[in-house]
């Protein structure tokens, strides 16, 4: 088997539900993975809008232990989480997840998980670019999945 990334919130090339958008709860989605290669010390996940001429980073979370094999959604927007998990500053200048907005056009969001041979030692205000640079030479495997975002009228995520 090869390393792969999954989400219980949407299928690959499926639609991202509204509560992950800025116009609703702006909650980070749950992410899981399977079959990291031997020697994996940490996993990083980056979410970028790849359908734009210039991609924007919506989320960069790193130093995730390879076991357990998933992250719950709804991570707080702080640099350091449980178990040494870290979140970087994204393209919107925010630490943690920033979802798409109803004012944005149709987007394709790529979630890219990387198995790293070492935990990254970065300052609390590290950016997604800092994480990419620090990961150079440490990547053992990469898995990708994409979700589609189509703007819809604002809806409260607490609605059924």
N, C-alpha and C positions, 0 to 999 in steps of 0.2 A: 504494500500500500504506500501511497505517497501522502505527504502533508496536505491537509485541506482545511478550509475555513467554512463555517456554517453559522446560521442565525435562526433562532426559533421565531423571530419576528417577521421574516420574509425569506422567500426562496431566491436563489441566484437569478438575476434579471427580473425578479418580482418587484412589486410596488412597496415602497417604504410607507408604513402606516403614518397617519397624520400626527400622532402624539410624539413622534420623533422630530417634528418641525419646530422652528422658532416661534411660529404662529400659534402653537399649542403648548405642550408641556416641555418641549426642548429637552427630551430625555434621551440619553445615549441608549442605543439598542443593545440587546444581549448578543454576545458573540461567543462562538465555541470553535474548537479545532480538534483535529484527530491526526494521529500518527506523526508527531514531531520526530525528527531524526535523533539518533543517539548523540549525546554531547550538547543537546539544547539546554542552556542555562536560563534563558528568558525568552519571552515572546513579546513582540511589539505589534500593534495594530494601528494602521493609518487609514483614515477615510478621506478621500479626495473627490471633488466633483471633476470628473474627467471629460464631460461633454462640453466644457467651456474652452475657449481658445487658450486661456491660461488657467490651469487647475488651481483650485483653492482647497486647502486643508481644512476639513471640518472637525477632525479629531486625531490626536496622536497620543496613544496610551502605550506605555512601555514598562519593562522590568516585570512583566507578568510571569509568575511561576508557570511552568508548563503543565503542572498538575496542581489543582484540578483542571479539567480541560474546557473550562468556560468562564465567562464573566457575566454576572447579572447586569441587566440594563439599569439605567437611572443613576449612573455614577455622579457623585457630587463634583462640582467645578472647582476642585482644589488640586494643588500640585502633587501631594502625597496621599495615597489611599492605603487601604489595608495591605498587609503582606509585602510592603515595599513597592507596590505598584505605583507608577508615576504617570502624570499627564503633562503634556507639553502645551505651550501656547500655540494656538492654531492661527490660520490666516485672518481671523476676525479679531485677533488680539486678546482672545479669551483662553483661559486654561480649561481644558476639558472639551466636551462636545458642544458644537454649535450646529444645529440642524439647518436644513433649507428653510426658506420663507415663502409664504404664499405670493409675495411680490416677484419671486424669481420664476424664470421660465422652466420648462422641463429640464431636469438634470439626470445624469447618470452618476451615481456615487459608487466609487470603487473602494471596497474594504480589502486591504492588503495586510496579511499577517506574515511576519518574518520570524523565523527561529534564529536566535542569536546564541553564539558560543560563550557569551559573557554578559553579565549584568552591566548596564551603562551607568557610569558615575558622572552625572551632570548636575548643574545648579538647579534650584527650584524654579527659576524663571526660564528654563531652556525652551527653545522654540522647536517646532517640528523639523526645521532645517538643521538644528543642532543635533537632534536625534538621528536624522539621516546621515549626517557627517560622522557621528560617533559610531554608527553601525557598520561603516565601511570596513570590510575585511572580516566581519564577524557573522555574516549571514550564512546559515547552513541550508535553509530552504525558505521558499516563499509560496504562499497560496493566495488566490484572489477570488473574490465574488463581488458582484455588482447588484445594486438596487436602483430602481427607477423612482424619481420624484416627479409627480405631476401636481402643480399647485391646485388647491381646491379652496373654496371659501373657508374662512376661519371657523374652527370647531373646537369646543372645549374637550380636552382629552378625557375628562372624567365622564363624558357622555358615553353611553353603551356602545 
